[in-house]
Amino acid sequence: MDPKSLFSLNDHLEMLSRHGDPLEVLERTVDFECFQAWLIEGWAMAMAAKAVVSRSIPPPCSRS
């Protein structure tokens, strides 16, 4: 994949599709829409936990 080419990503994805992209096969096999609510809930919980941890760490002391 030549990073200088405007169409390099598109060409790369087309090549993957021609050779049987495993993610495309998985998408046809598994209905990911049924997991969407769980994923959103898990993401929200992770963001809330991250916010709690960042608030519990005291800011560094400034020395004058």
PDBQT receptor file of N, H, CA, C and O in Angstrom, charges set to zero:
ATOM      1  N   MET A   1       0.859  -1.180   0.000  1.00  0.00    +0.000 N 
ATOM      2  CA  MET A   1       0.000   0.000   0.000  1.00  0.00    +0.000 C 
ATOM      3  C   MET A   1       0.898   1.234   0.000  1.00  0.00    +0.000 C 
ATOM      4  O   MET A   1       1.645   1.478   0.948  1.00  0.00    +0.000 OA
ATOM      5  N   ASP A   2       0.812   1.989  -1.057  1.00  0.00    +0.000 N 
ATOM      6  H   ASP A   2       0.206   1.791  -1.827  1.00  0.00    +0.000 HD
ATOM      7  CA  ASP A   2       1.634   3.190  -1.201  1.00  0.00    +0.000 C 
ATOM      8  C   ASP A   2       0.945   4.356  -0.508  1.00  0.00    +0.000 C 
ATOM      9  O   ASP A   2      -0.114   4.783  -0.967  1.00  0.00    +0.000 OA
ATOM     10  N   PRO A   3       1.511   4.900   0.597  1.00  0.00    +0.000 N 
ATOM     11  CA  PRO A   3       0.846   5.979   1.320  1.00  0.00    +0.000 C 
ATOM     12  C   PRO A   3       0.721   7.263   0.529  1.00  0.00    +0.000 C 
ATOM     13  O   PRO A   3      -0.063   8.139   0.895  1.00  0.00    +0.000 OA
ATOM     14  N   LYS A   4       1.482   7.394  -0.554  1.00  0.00    +0.000 N 
ATOM     15  H   LYS A   4       2.119   6.682  -0.851  1.00  0.00    +0.000 HD
ATOM     16  CA  LYS A   4       1.415   8.621  -1.351  1.00  0.00    +0.000 C 
ATOM     17  C   LYS A   4       0.243   8.607  -2.327  1.00  0.00    +0.000 C 
ATOM     18  O   LYS A   4      -0.150   9.651  -2.848  1.00  0.00    +0.000 OA
ATOM     19  N   SER A   5      -0.306   7.438  -2.571  1.00  0.00    +0.000 N 
ATOM     20  H   SER A   5       0.013   6.590  -2.148  1.00  0.00    +0.000 HD
ATOM     21  CA  SER A   5      -1.387   7.306  -3.539  1.00  0.00    +0.000 C 
ATOM     22  C   SER A   5      -2.718   7.693  -2.907  1.00  0.00    +0.000 C 
ATOM     23  O   SER A   5      -3.011   7.316  -1.773  1.00  0.00    +0.000 OA
ATOM     24  N   LEU A   6      -3.518   8.446  -3.647  1.00  0.00    +0.000 N 
ATOM     25  H   LEU A   6      -3.281   8.753  -4.569  1.00  0.00    +0.000 HD
ATOM     26  CA  LEU A   6      -4.823   8.883  -3.163  1.00  0.00    +0.000 C 
ATOM     27  C   LEU A   6      -5.764   7.700  -2.981  1.00  0.00    +0.000 C 
ATOM     28  O   LEU A   6      -6.594   7.703  -2.072  1.00  0.00    +0.000 OA
ATOM     29  N   PHE A   7      -5.645   6.709  -3.823  1.00  0.00    +0.000 N 
ATOM     30  H   PHE A   7      -4.971   6.707  -4.562  1.00  0.00    +0.000 HD
ATOM     31  CA  PHE A   7      -6.575   5.576  -3.790  1.00  0.00    +0.000 C 
ATOM     32  C   PHE A   7      -5.970   4.339  -3.150  1.00  0.00    +0.000 C 
ATOM     33  O   PHE A   7      -6.527   3.252  -3.300  1.00  0.00    +0.000 OA
ATOM     34  N   SER A   8      -4.864   4.459  -2.451  1.00  0.00    +0.000 N 
ATOM     35  H   SER A   8      -4.412   5.342  -2.330  1.00  0.00    +0.000 HD
ATOM     36  CA  SER A   8      -4.185   3.289  -1.912  1.00  0.00    +0.000 C 
ATOM     37  C   SER A   8      -5.037   2.548  -0.883  1.00  0.00    +0.000 C 
ATOM     38  O   SER A   8      -5.045   1.317  -0.877  1.00  0.00    +0.000 OA
ATOM     39  N   LEU A   9      -5.747   3.253  -0.023  1.00  0.00    +0.000 N 
ATOM     40  H   LEU A   9      -5.741   4.253  -0.028  1.00  0.00    +0.000 HD
ATOM     41  CA  LEU A   9      -6.581   2.577   0.970  1.00  0.00    +0.000 C 
ATOM     42  C   LEU A   9      -7.721   1.839   0.289  1.00  0.00    +0.000 C 
ATOM     43  O   LEU A   9      -8.015   0.695   0.634  1.00  0.00    +0.000 OA
ATOM     44  N   ASN A  10      -8.362   2.483  -0.674  1.00  0.00    +0.000 N 
ATOM     45  H   ASN A  10      -8.123   3.412  -0.955  1.00  0.00    +0.000 HD
ATOM     46  CA  ASN A  10      -9.445   1.835  -1.398  1.00  0.00    +0.000 C 
ATOM     47  C   ASN A  10      -8.941   0.586  -2.123  1.00  0.00    +0.000 C 
ATOM     48  O   ASN A  10      -9.599  -0.454  -2.095  1.00  0.00    +0.000 OA
ATOM     49  N   ASP A  11      -7.784   0.682  -2.766  1.00  0.00    +0.000 N 
ATOM     50  H   ASP A  11      -7.250   1.527  -2.789  1.00  0.00    +0.000 HD
ATOM     51  CA  ASP A  11      -7.202  -0.468  -3.461  1.00  0.00    +0.000 C 
ATOM     52  C   ASP A  11      -6.883  -1.586  -2.479  1.00  0.00    +0.000 C 
ATOM     53  O   ASP A  11      -7.115  -2.759  -2.771  1.00  0.00    +0.000 OA
ATOM     54  N   HIS A  12      -6.355  -1.228  -1.324  1.00  0.00    +0.000 N 
ATOM     55  H   HIS A  12      -6.167  -0.275  -1.086  1.00  0.00    +0.000 HD
ATOM     56  CA  HIS A  12      -6.018  -2.218  -0.303  1.00  0.00    +0.000 C 
ATOM     57  C   HIS A  12      -7.272  -2.940   0.192  1.00  0.00    +0.000 C 
ATOM     58  O   HIS A  12      -7.263  -4.162   0.341  1.00  0.00    +0.000 OA
ATOM     59  N   LEU A  13      -8.339  -2.201   0.444  1.00  0.00    +0.000 N 
ATOM     60  H   LEU A  13      -8.347  -1.208   0.323  1.00  0.00    +0.000 HD
ATOM     61  CA  LEU A  13      -9.582  -2.821   0.908  1.00  0.00    +0.000 C 
ATOM     62  C   LEU A  13     -10.204  -3.713  -0.160  1.00  0.00    +0.000 C 
ATOM     63  O   LEU A  13     -10.752  -4.770   0.156  1.00  0.00    +0.000 OA
ATOM     64  N   GLU A  14     -10.124  -3.298  -1.415  1.00  0.00    +0.000 N 
ATOM     65  H   GLU A  14      -9.679  -2.440  -1.671  1.00  0.00    +0.000 HD
ATOM     66  CA  GLU A  14     -10.626  -4.140  -2.501  1.00  0.00    +0.000 C 
ATOM     67  C   GLU A  14      -9.823  -5.432  -2.610  1.00  0.00    +0.000 C 
ATOM     68  O   GLU A  14     -10.387  -6.496  -2.866  1.00  0.00    +0.000 OA
ATOM     69  N   MET A  15      -8.508  -5.342  -2.418  1.00  0.00    +0.000 N 
ATOM     70  H   MET A  15      -8.050  -4.477  -2.210  1.00  0.00    +0.000 HD
ATOM     71  CA  MET A  15      -7.667  -6.531  -2.460  1.00  0.00    +0.000 C 
ATOM     72  C   MET A  15      -8.028  -7.485  -1.322  1.00  0.00    +0.000 C 
ATOM     73  O   MET A  15      -8.077  -8.699  -1.521  1.00  0.00    +0.000 OA
ATOM     74  N   LEU A  16      -8.280  -6.940  -0.132  1.00  0.00    +0.000 N 
ATOM     75  H   LEU A  16      -8.241  -5.954   0.029  1.00  0.00    +0.000 HD
ATOM     76  CA  LEU A  16      -8.699  -7.783   0.990  1.00  0.00    +0.000 C 
ATOM     77  C   LEU A  16     -10.013  -8.486   0.683  1.00  0.00    +0.000 C 
ATOM     78  O   LEU A  16     -10.167  -9.671   0.981  1.00  0.00    +0.000 OA
ATOM     79  N   SER A  17     -10.960  -7.769   0.092  1.00  0.00    +0.000 N 
ATOM     80  H   SER A  17     -10.836  -6.807  -0.150  1.00  0.00    +0.000 HD
ATOM     81  CA  SER A  17     -12.251  -8.365  -0.248  1.00  0.00    +0.000 C 
ATOM     82  C   SER A  17     -12.084  -9.494  -1.259  1.00  0.00    +0.000 C 
ATOM     83  O   SER A  17     -12.731 -10.534  -1.140  1.00  0.00    +0.000 OA
ATOM     84  N   ARG A  18     -11.234  -9.297  -2.237  1.00  0.00    +0.000 N 
ATOM     85  H   ARG A  18     -10.708  -8.451  -2.333  1.00  0.00    +0.000 HD
ATOM     86  CA  ARG A  18     -11.020 -10.339  -3.256  1.00  0.00    +0.000 C 
ATOM     87  C   ARG A  18     -10.422 -11.592  -2.646  1.00  0.00    +0.000 C 
ATOM     88  O   ARG A  18     -10.717 -12.700  -3.095  1.00  0.00    +0.000 OA
ATOM     89  N   HIS A  19      -9.586 -11.433  -1.627  1.00  0.00    +0.000 N 
ATOM     90  H   HIS A  19      -9.347 -10.533  -1.262  1.00  0.00    +0.000 HD
ATOM     91  CA  HIS A  19      -8.897 -12.579  -1.033  1.00  0.00    +0.000 C 
ATOM     92  C   HIS A  19      -9.609 -13.116   0.201  1.00  0.00    +0.000 C 
ATOM     93  O   HIS A  19      -9.044 -13.947   0.913  1.00  0.00    +0.000 OA
ATOM     94  N   GLY A  20     -10.833 -12.670   0.478  1.00  0.00    +0.000 N 
ATOM     95  H   GLY A  20     -11.292 -11.996  -0.100  1.00  0.00    +0.000 HD
ATOM     96  CA  GLY A  20     -11.594 -13.191   1.608  1.00  0.00    +0.000 C 
ATOM     97  C   GLY A  20     -11.249 -12.537   2.922  1.00  0.00    +0.000 C 
ATOM     98  O   GLY A  20     -10.680 -13.180   3.805  1.00  0.00    +0.000 OA
ATOM     99  N   ASP A  21     -11.581 -11.269   3.068  1.00  0.00    +0.000 N 
ATOM    100  H   ASP A  21     -12.043 -10.747   2.351  1.00  0.00    +0.000 HD
ATOM    101  CA  ASP A  21     -11.323 -10.519   4.295  1.00  0.00    +0.000 C 
ATOM    102  C   ASP A  21     -12.030 -11.212   5.469  1.00  0.00    +0.000 C 
ATOM    103  O   ASP A  21     -13.251 -11.364   5.434  1.00  0.00    +0.000 OA
ATOM    104  N   PRO A  22     -11.298 -11.632   6.503  1.00  0.00    +0.000 N 
ATOM    105  CA  PRO A  22     -11.920 -12.335   7.627  1.00  0.00    +0.000 C 
ATOM    106  C   PRO A  22     -12.961 -11.485   8.360  1.00  0.00    +0.000 C 
ATOM    107  O   PRO A  22     -13.917 -12.030   8.911  1.00  0.00    +0.000 OA
ATOM    108  N   LEU A  23     -12.791 -10.171   8.375  1.00  0.00    +0.000 N 
ATOM    109  H   LEU A  23     -12.014  -9.728   7.927  1.00  0.00    +0.000 HD
ATOM    110  CA  LEU A  23     -13.787  -9.327   9.045  1.00  0.00    +0.000 C 
ATOM    111  C   LEU A  23     -15.109  -9.309   8.276  1.00  0.00    +0.000 C 
ATOM    112  O   LEU A  23     -16.177  -9.246   8.885  1.00  0.00    +0.000 OA
ATOM    113  N   GLU A  24     -15.045  -9.362   6.950  1.00  0.00    +0.000 N 
ATOM    114  H   GLU A  24     -14.177  -9.412   6.455  1.00  0.00    +0.000 HD
ATOM    115  CA  GLU A  24     -16.272  -9.427   6.160  1.00  0.00    +0.000 C 
ATOM    116  C   GLU A  24     -16.988 -10.751   6.394  1.00  0.00    +0.000 C 
ATOM    117  O   GLU A  24     -18.215 -10.784   6.488  1.00  0.00    +0.000 OA
ATOM    118  N   VAL A  25     -16.238 -11.834   6.488  1.00  0.00    +0.000 N 
ATOM    119  H   VAL A  25     -15.242 -11.807   6.412  1.00  0.00    +0.000 HD
ATOM    120  CA  VAL A  25     -16.835 -13.147   6.759  1.00  0.00    +0.000 C 
ATOM    121  C   VAL A  25     -17.490 -13.137   8.130  1.00  0.00    +0.000 C 
ATOM    122  O   VAL A  25     -18.606 -13.631   8.286  1.00  0.00    +0.000 OA
ATOM    123  N   LEU A  26     -16.816 -12.585   9.114  1.00  0.00    +0.000 N 
ATOM    124  H   LEU A  26     -15.910 -12.183   8.987  1.00  0.00    +0.000 HD
ATOM    125  CA  LEU A  26     -17.355 -12.509  10.468  1.00  0.00    +0.000 C 
ATOM    126  C   LEU A  26     -18.613 -11.653  10.509  1.00  0.00    +0.000 C 
ATOM    127  O   LEU A  26     -19.565 -11.984  11.215  1.00  0.00    +0.000 OA
ATOM    128  N   GLU A  27     -18.624 -10.562   9.760  1.00  0.00    +0.000 N 
ATOM    129  H   GLU A  27     -17.850 -10.293   9.187  1.00  0.00    +0.000 HD
ATOM    130  CA  GLU A  27     -19.796  -9.685   9.734  1.00  0.00    +0.000 C 
ATOM    131  C   GLU A  27     -21.011 -10.401   9.152  1.00  0.00    +0.000 C 
ATOM    132  O   GLU A  27     -22.136 -10.184   9.601  1.00  0.00    +0.000 OA
ATOM    133  N   ARG A  28     -20.785 -11.256   8.151  1.00  0.00    +0.000 N 
ATOM    134  H   ARG A  28     -19.871 -11.432   7.786  1.00  0.00    +0.000 HD
ATOM    135  CA  ARG A  28     -21.899 -12.024   7.575  1.00  0.00    +0.000 C 
ATOM    136  C   ARG A  28     -22.379 -13.108   8.527  1.00  0.00    +0.000 C 
ATOM    137  O   ARG A  28     -23.532 -13.532   8.449  1.00  0.00    +0.000 OA
ATOM    138  N   THR A  29     -21.509 -13.564   9.428  1.00  0.00    +0.000 N 
ATOM    139  H   THR A  29     -20.572 -13.220   9.492  1.00  0.00    +0.000 HD
ATOM    140  CA  THR A  29     -21.832 -14.668  10.326  1.00  0.00    +0.000 C 
ATOM    141  C   THR A  29     -22.494 -14.190  11.614  1.00  0.00    +0.000 C 
ATOM    142  O   THR A  29     -23.447 -14.812  12.084  1.00  0.00    +0.000 OA
ATOM    143  N   VAL A  30     -22.005 -13.102  12.187  1.00  0.00    +0.000 N 
ATOM    144  H   VAL A  30     -21.231 -12.597  11.805  1.00  0.00    +0.000 HD
ATOM    145  CA  VAL A  30     -22.462 -12.619  13.494  1.00  0.00    +0.000 C 
ATOM    146  C   VAL A  30     -23.259 -11.335  13.318  1.00  0.00    +0.000 C 
ATOM    147  O   VAL A  30     -22.821 -10.414  12.628  1.00  0.00    +0.000 OA
ATOM    148  N   ASP A  31     -24.433 -11.278  13.946  1.00  0.00    +0.000 N 
ATOM    149  H   ASP A  31     -24.788 -12.026  14.506  1.00  0.00    +0.000 HD
ATOM    150  CA  ASP A  31     -25.240 -10.063  13.924  1.00  0.00    +0.000 C 
ATOM    151  C   ASP A  31     -24.782  -9.167  15.078  1.00  0.00    +0.000 C 
ATOM    152  O   ASP A  31     -25.199  -9.343  16.223  1.00  0.00    +0.000 OA
ATOM    153  N   PHE A  32     -23.915  -8.202  14.753  1.00  0.00    +0.000 N 
ATOM    154  H   PHE A  32     -23.576  -8.059  13.823  1.00  0.00    +0.000 HD
ATOM    155  CA  PHE A  32     -23.342  -7.346  15.787  1.00  0.00    +0.000 C 
ATOM    156  C   PHE A  32     -24.350  -6.341  16.341  1.00  0.00    +0.000 C 
ATOM    157  O   PHE A  32     -24.118  -5.763  17.403  1.00  0.00    +0.000 OA
ATOM    158  N   GLU A  33     -25.454  -6.125  15.648  1.00  0.00    +0.000 N 
ATOM    159  H   GLU A  33     -25.642  -6.594  14.785  1.00  0.00    +0.000 HD
ATOM    160  CA  GLU A  33     -26.476  -5.197  16.139  1.00  0.00    +0.000 C 
ATOM    161  C   GLU A  33     -27.064  -5.670  17.470  1.00  0.00    +0.000 C 
ATOM    162  O   GLU A  33     -27.466  -4.847  18.292  1.00  0.00    +0.000 OA
ATOM    163  N   CYS A  34     -27.118  -6.980  17.690  1.00  0.00    +0.000 N 
ATOM    164  H   CYS A  34     -26.792  -7.649  17.023  1.00  0.00    +0.000 HD
ATOM    165  CA  CYS A  34     -27.681  -7.477  18.955  1.00  0.00    +0.000 C 
ATOM    166  C   CYS A  34     -26.760  -7.162  20.135  1.00  0.00    +0.000 C 
ATOM    167  O   CYS A  34     -27.213  -7.179  21.280  1.00  0.00    +0.000 OA
ATOM    168  N   PHE A  35     -25.493  -6.879  19.889  1.00  0.00    +0.000 N 
ATOM    169  H   PHE A  35     -25.125  -6.865  18.959  1.00  0.00    +0.000 HD
ATOM    170  CA  PHE A  35     -24.548  -6.545  20.954  1.00  0.00    +0.000 C 
ATOM    171  C   PHE A  35     -24.396  -5.044  21.159  1.00  0.00    +0.000 C 
ATOM    172  O   PHE A  35     -23.679  -4.618  22.064  1.00  0.00    +0.000 OA
ATOM    173  N   GLN A  36     -25.054  -4.242  20.342  1.00  0.00    +0.000 N 
ATOM    174  H   GLN A  36     -25.637  -4.588  19.607  1.00  0.00    +0.000 HD
ATOM    175  CA  GLN A  36     -24.842  -2.796  20.369  1.00  0.00    +0.000 C 
ATOM    176  C   GLN A  36     -25.160  -2.194  21.738  1.00  0.00    +0.000 C 
ATOM    177  O   GLN A  36     -24.385  -1.381  22.243  1.00  0.00    +0.000 OA
ATOM    178  N   ALA A  37     -26.273  -2.572  22.343  1.00  0.00    +0.000 N 
ATOM    179  H   ALA A  37     -26.903  -3.232  21.934  1.00  0.00    +0.000 HD
ATOM    180  CA  ALA A  37     -26.647  -2.014  23.659  1.00  0.00    +0.000 C 
ATOM    181  C   ALA A  37     -25.590  -2.354  24.710  1.00  0.00    +0.000 C 
ATOM    182  O   ALA A  37     -25.228  -1.502  25.522  1.00  0.00    +0.000 OA
ATOM    183  N   TRP A  38     -25.097  -3.583  24.699  1.00  0.00    +0.000 N 
ATOM    184  H   TRP A  38     -25.390  -4.275  24.039  1.00  0.00    +0.000 HD
ATOM    185  CA  TRP A  38     -24.065  -3.989  25.666  1.00  0.00    +0.000 C 
ATOM    186  C   TRP A  38     -22.782  -3.197  25.449  1.00  0.00    +0.000 C 
ATOM    187  O   TRP A  38     -22.141  -2.766  26.408  1.00  0.00    +0.000 OA
ATOM    188  N   LEU A  39     -22.413  -3.007  24.193  1.00  0.00    +0.000 N 
ATOM    189  H   LEU A  39     -22.934  -3.357  23.414  1.00  0.00    +0.000 HD
ATOM    190  CA  LEU A  39     -21.181  -2.279  23.907  1.00  0.00    +0.000 C 
ATOM    191  C   LEU A  39     -21.278  -0.822  24.333  1.00  0.00    +0.000 C 
ATOM    192  O   LEU A  39     -20.324  -0.270  24.881  1.00  0.00    +0.000 OA
ATOM    193  N   ILE A  40     -22.417  -0.203  24.088  1.00  0.00    +0.000 N 
ATOM    194  H   ILE A  40     -23.192  -0.652  23.644  1.00  0.00    +0.000 HD
ATOM    195  CA  ILE A  40     -22.599   1.195  24.491  1.00  0.00    +0.000 C 
ATOM    196  C   ILE A  40     -22.586   1.315  26.010  1.00  0.00    +0.000 C 
ATOM    197  O   ILE A  40     -21.988   2.241  26.558  1.00  0.00    +0.000 OA
ATOM    198  N   GLU A  41     -23.240   0.387  26.683  1.00  0.00    +0.000 N 
ATOM    199  H   GLU A  41     -23.726  -0.365  26.238  1.00  0.00    +0.000 HD
ATOM    200  CA  GLU A  41     -23.264   0.408  28.151  1.00  0.00    +0.000 C 
ATOM    201  C   GLU A  41     -21.857   0.196  28.719  1.00  0.00    +0.000 C 
ATOM    202  O   GLU A  41     -21.460   0.874  29.666  1.00  0.00    +0.000 OA
ATOM    203  N   GLY A  42     -21.118  -0.728  28.150  1.00  0.00    +0.000 N 
ATOM    204  H   GLY A  42     -21.441  -1.279  27.380  1.00  0.00    +0.000 HD
ATOM    205  CA  GLY A  42     -19.749  -0.975  28.608  1.00  0.00    +0.000 C 
ATOM    206  C   GLY A  42     -18.851   0.220  28.360  1.00  0.00    +0.000 C 
ATOM    207  O   GLY A  42     -18.011   0.556  29.194  1.00  0.00    +0.000 OA
ATOM    208  N   TRP A  43     -19.027   0.870  27.202  1.00  0.00    +0.000 N 
ATOM    209  H   TRP A  43     -19.710   0.598  26.524  1.00  0.00    +0.000 HD
ATOM    210  CA  TRP A  43     -18.234   2.055  26.891  1.00  0.00    +0.000 C 
ATOM    211  C   TRP A  43     -18.542   3.175  27.882  1.00  0.00    +0.000 C 
ATOM    212  O   TRP A  43     -17.636   3.863  28.352  1.00  0.00    +0.000 OA
ATOM    213  N   ALA A  44     -19.833   3.354  28.197  1.00  0.00    +0.000 N 
ATOM    214  H   ALA A  44     -20.569   2.795  27.815  1.00  0.00    +0.000 HD
ATOM    215  CA  ALA A  44     -20.226   4.399  29.147  1.00  0.00    +0.000 C 
ATOM    216  C   ALA A  44     -19.650   4.119  30.530  1.00  0.00    +0.000 C 
ATOM    217  O   ALA A  44     -19.193   5.039  31.209  1.00  0.00    +0.000 OA
ATOM    218  N   MET A  45     -19.668   2.859  30.951  1.00  0.00    +0.000 N 
ATOM    219  H   MET A  45     -20.039   2.112  30.400  1.00  0.00    +0.000 HD
ATOM    220  CA  MET A  45     -19.103   2.502  32.252  1.00  0.00    +0.000 C 
ATOM    221  C   MET A  45     -17.592   2.752  32.277  1.00  0.00    +0.000 C 
ATOM    222  O   MET A  45     -17.057   3.225  33.279  1.00  0.00    +0.000 OA
ATOM    223  N   ALA A  46     -16.912   2.439  31.184  1.00  0.00    +0.000 N 
ATOM    224  H   ALA A  46     -17.347   2.054  30.370  1.00  0.00    +0.000 HD
ATOM    225  CA  ALA A  46     -15.468   2.665  31.122  1.00  0.00    +0.000 C 
ATOM    226  C   ALA A  46     -15.146   4.156  31.179  1.00  0.00    +0.000 C 
ATOM    227  O   ALA A  46     -14.195   4.560  31.849  1.00  0.00    +0.000 OA
ATOM    228  N   MET A  47     -15.924   4.968  30.486  1.00  0.00    +0.000 N 
ATOM    229  H   MET A  47     -16.696   4.640  29.942  1.00  0.00    +0.000 HD
ATOM    230  CA  MET A  47     -15.691   6.412  30.505  1.00  0.00    +0.000 C 
ATOM    231  C   MET A  47     -15.971   6.987  31.896  1.00  0.00    +0.000 C 
ATOM    232  O   MET A  47     -15.260   7.886  32.345  1.00  0.00    +0.000 OA
ATOM    233  N   ALA A  48     -17.000   6.479  32.580  1.00  0.00    +0.000 N 
ATOM    234  H   ALA A  48     -17.577   5.749  32.215  1.00  0.00    +0.000 HD
ATOM    235  CA  ALA A  48     -17.307   6.946  33.935  1.00  0.00    +0.000 C 
ATOM    236  C   ALA A  48     -16.189   6.552  34.895  1.00  0.00    +0.000 C 
ATOM    237  O   ALA A  48     -15.788   7.350  35.743  1.00  0.00    +0.000 OA
ATOM    238  N   ALA A  49     -15.687   5.328  34.767  1.00  0.00    +0.000 N 
ATOM    239  H   ALA A  49     -16.013   4.680  34.078  1.00  0.00    +0.000 HD
ATOM    240  CA  ALA A  49     -14.593   4.884  35.630  1.00  0.00    +0.000 C 
ATOM    241  C   ALA A  49     -13.338   5.706  35.375  1.00  0.00    +0.000 C 
ATOM    242  O   ALA A  49     -12.616   6.045  36.312  1.00  0.00    +0.000 OA
ATOM    243  N   LYS A  50     -13.082   6.023  34.138  1.00  0.00    +0.000 N 
ATOM    244  H   LYS A  50     -13.669   5.747  33.376  1.00  0.00    +0.000 HD
ATOM    245  CA  LYS A  50     -11.919   6.831  33.797  1.00  0.00    +0.000 C 
ATOM    246  C   LYS A  50     -12.037   8.233  34.393  1.00  0.00    +0.000 C 
ATOM    247  O   LYS A  50     -11.045   8.803  34.848  1.00  0.00    +0.000 OA
ATOM    248  N   ALA A  51     -13.251   8.786  34.390  1.00  0.00    +0.000 N 
ATOM    249  H   ALA A  51     -14.056   8.323  34.021  1.00  0.00    +0.000 HD
ATOM    250  CA  ALA A  51     -13.469  10.115  34.960  1.00  0.00    +0.000 C 
ATOM    251  C   ALA A  51     -13.260  10.093  36.464  1.00  0.00    +0.000 C 
ATOM    252  O   ALA A  51     -12.700  11.037  37.021  1.00  0.00    +0.000 OA
ATOM    253  N   VAL A  52     -13.702   9.030  37.133  1.00  0.00    +0.000 N 
ATOM    254  H   VAL A  52     -14.157   8.263  36.681  1.00  0.00    +0.000 HD
ATOM    255  CA  VAL A  52     -13.543   8.929  38.590  1.00  0.00    +0.000 C 
ATOM    256  C   VAL A  52     -12.068   8.830  38.936  1.00  0.00    +0.000 C 
ATOM    257  O   VAL A  52     -11.611   9.478  39.878  1.00  0.00    +0.000 OA
ATOM    258  N   VAL A  53     -11.320   8.035  38.197  1.00  0.00    +0.000 N 
ATOM    259  H   VAL A  53     -11.691   7.508  37.432  1.00  0.00    +0.000 HD
ATOM    260  CA  VAL A  53      -9.894   7.871  38.478  1.00  0.00    +0.000 C 
ATOM    261  C   VAL A  53      -9.158   9.187  38.258  1.00  0.00    +0.000 C 
ATOM    262  O   VAL A  53      -8.287   9.549  39.050  1.00  0.00    +0.000 OA
ATOM    263  N   SER A  54      -9.495   9.903  37.196  1.00  0.00    +0.000 N 
ATOM    264  H   SER A  54     -10.202   9.609  36.553  1.00  0.00    +0.000 HD
ATOM    265  CA  SER A  54      -8.783  11.148  36.937  1.00  0.00    +0.000 C 
ATOM    266  C   SER A  54      -9.102  12.213  37.982  1.00  0.00    +0.000 C 
ATOM    267  O   SER A  54      -8.266  13.074  38.254  1.00  0.00    +0.000 OA
ATOM    268  N   ARG A  55     -10.298  12.169  38.571  1.00  0.00    +0.000 N 
ATOM    269  H   ARG A  55     -10.978  11.469  38.350  1.00  0.00    +0.000 HD
ATOM    270  CA  ARG A  55     -10.634  13.138  39.627  1.00  0.00    +0.000 C 
ATOM    271  C   ARG A  55      -9.977  12.772  40.948  1.00  0.00    +0.000 C 
ATOM    272  O   ARG A  55      -9.732  13.649  41.776  1.00  0.00    +0.000 OA
ATOM    273  N   SER A  56      -9.683  11.476  41.163  1.00  0.00    +0.000 N 
ATOM    274  H   SER A  56      -9.882  10.764  40.490  1.00  0.00    +0.000 HD
ATOM    275  CA  SER A  56      -9.121  11.057  42.445  1.00  0.00    +0.000 C 
ATOM    276  C   SER A  56      -7.611  11.272  42.515  1.00  0.00    +0.000 C 
ATOM    277  O   SER A  56      -7.038  11.220  43.603  1.00  0.00    +0.000 OA
ATOM    278  N   ILE A  57      -6.964  11.509  41.395  1.00  0.00    +0.000 N 
ATOM    279  H   ILE A  57      -7.429  11.551  40.511  1.00  0.00    +0.000 HD
ATOM    280  CA  ILE A  57      -5.525  11.759  41.393  1.00  0.00    +0.000 C 
ATOM    281  C   ILE A  57      -5.300  13.252  41.642  1.00  0.00    +0.000 C 
ATOM    282  O   ILE A  57      -5.761  14.087  40.863  1.00  0.00    +0.000 OA
ATOM    283  N   PRO A  58      -4.602  13.585  42.714  1.00  0.00    +0.000 N 
ATOM    284  CA  PRO A  58      -4.405  15.016  42.993  1.00  0.00    +0.000 C 
ATOM    285  C   PRO A  58      -3.479  15.655  41.971  1.00  0.00    +0.000 C 
ATOM    286  O   PRO A  58      -2.582  15.000  41.440  1.00  0.00    +0.000 OA
ATOM    287  N   PRO A  59      -3.696  16.931  41.699  1.00  0.00    +0.000 N 
ATOM    288  CA  PRO A  59      -2.810  17.628  40.747  1.00  0.00    +0.000 C 
ATOM    289  C   PRO A  59      -1.429  17.770  41.341  1.00  0.00    +0.000 C 
ATOM    290  O   PRO A  59      -1.285  17.828  42.562  1.00  0.00    +0.000 OA
ATOM    291  N   PRO A  60      -0.412  17.829  40.507  1.00  0.00    +0.000 N 
ATOM    292  CA  PRO A  60       0.963  17.965  41.039  1.00  0.00    +0.000 C 
ATOM    293  C   PRO A  60       1.130  19.314  41.753  1.00  0.00    +0.000 C 
ATOM    294  O   PRO A  60       0.533  20.320  41.369  1.00  0.00    +0.000 OA
ATOM    295  N   CYS A  61       1.940  19.300  42.778  1.00  0.00    +0.000 N 
ATOM    296  H   CYS A  61       2.425  18.483  43.090  1.00  0.00    +0.000 HD
ATOM    297  CA  CYS A  61       2.214  20.526  43.527  1.00  0.00    +0.000 C 
ATOM    298  C   CYS A  61       3.110  21.431  42.700  1.00  0.00    +0.000 C 
ATOM    299  O   CYS A  61       4.064  20.982  42.064  1.00  0.00    +0.000 OA
ATOM    300  N   SER A  62       2.785  22.707  42.723  1.00  0.00    +0.000 N 
ATOM    301  H   SER A  62       2.011  23.072  43.239  1.00  0.00    +0.000 HD
ATOM    302  CA  SER A  62       3.640  23.645  42.000  1.00  0.00    +0.000 C 
ATOM    303  C   SER A  62       4.635  24.248  42.975  1.00  0.00    +0.000 C 
ATOM    304  O   SER A  62       4.278  24.655  44.081  1.00  0.00    +0.000 OA
ATOM    305  N   ARG A  63       5.868  24.297  42.553  1.00  0.00    +0.000 N 
ATOM    306  H   ARG A  63       6.158  23.967  41.655  1.00  0.00    +0.000 HD
ATOM    307  CA  ARG A  63       6.911  24.867  43.430  1.00  0.00    +0.000 C 
ATOM    308  C   ARG A  63       7.217  26.268  42.944  1.00  0.00    +0.000 C 
ATOM    309  O   ARG A  63       7.384  26.503  41.747  1.00  0.00    +0.000 OA
ATOM    310  N   SER A  64       7.287  27.189  43.880  1.00  0.00    +0.000 N 
ATOM    311  H   SER A  64       7.152  26.998  44.853  1.00  0.00    +0.000 HD
ATOM    312  CA  SER A  64       7.599  28.573  43.529  1.00  0.00    +0.000 C 
ATOM    313  C   SER A  64       9.025  28.909  43.791  1.00  0.00    +0.000 C 
ATOM    314  O   SER A  64       9.448  30.039  43.548  1.00  0.00    +0.000 OA
TER     315      SER A  64
